Amino acid sequence: MADISAARTALANQIQSLTGLPCTPRMPDQINPPQAALLPSQPYAKYGITLGGHLASLGRPVPVVTELNMAVCVFVSRAGSVERAQQQVDQYLGFEPSSGVVSIPMAIDEDPTLGGVVEFCEPLTVQAYGDIEIAGQTYFQGRLLVALSVHQDLSLCTCTTHARYGSALNAVCGGKSATCHARLCTTARGAAITATPKFPLLRKADGLGQRG
């Protein structure tokens, strides 16, 4: 299972390793052209849907799919020939095949799983093309839209309390279990559990209905 950050990093690494174009998973503070950077596109993320109820009602990790739209932004120097700047961007976008340049779409298609980090990664469309000013400096850019599909475990708590109480607990375990990730535990650690157990085997003797 991968998270969104790992997917961005894997995409940037694959682009850089195969094209030779420096690529960062996020927008850097300073651009040194030629350079590529990944930015969220619109819509950035579409979260997956699980069948059978809300994730918080489950006491185990549940894999769901998150679909991402990323923009691979290519920046080249605007100084000198505009024609040369366009030629550079065209080569990286795959519009002008060159024996000396591996395009970004070719780099992605070489391994659409990005080394097994994502389900798939697919170049789609060019969103923007032309001059852009960043921090007072003008660059020539091409912006390639890329779609990714990432599997994530959105239900992170696997503690015994969650597994036994389920949705009736409202994702509260009181922090009694060392295996509780606390991301779904919405009540402060040590809080009393007042929900009715989902399973009859839980009794007051379990000590879960009392403050820690």
Secondary structure as UniProt FT lines:
FT   HELIX           4..19
FT   STRAND          23..24
FT   STRAND          35..46
FT   HELIX           55..57
FT   STRAND          63..77
FT   HELIX           82..93
FT   TURN            99..100
FT   HELIX           104..110
FT   TURN            112..117
FT   STRAND          120..134
FT   TURN            135..136
FT   STRAND          137..153
FT   HELIX           160..165
FT   HELIX           166..169
FT   TURN            174..175
FT   TURN            178..179
FT   TURN            189..190
FT   TURN            200..201
FT   HELIX           204..206
FT   TURN            208..209
//
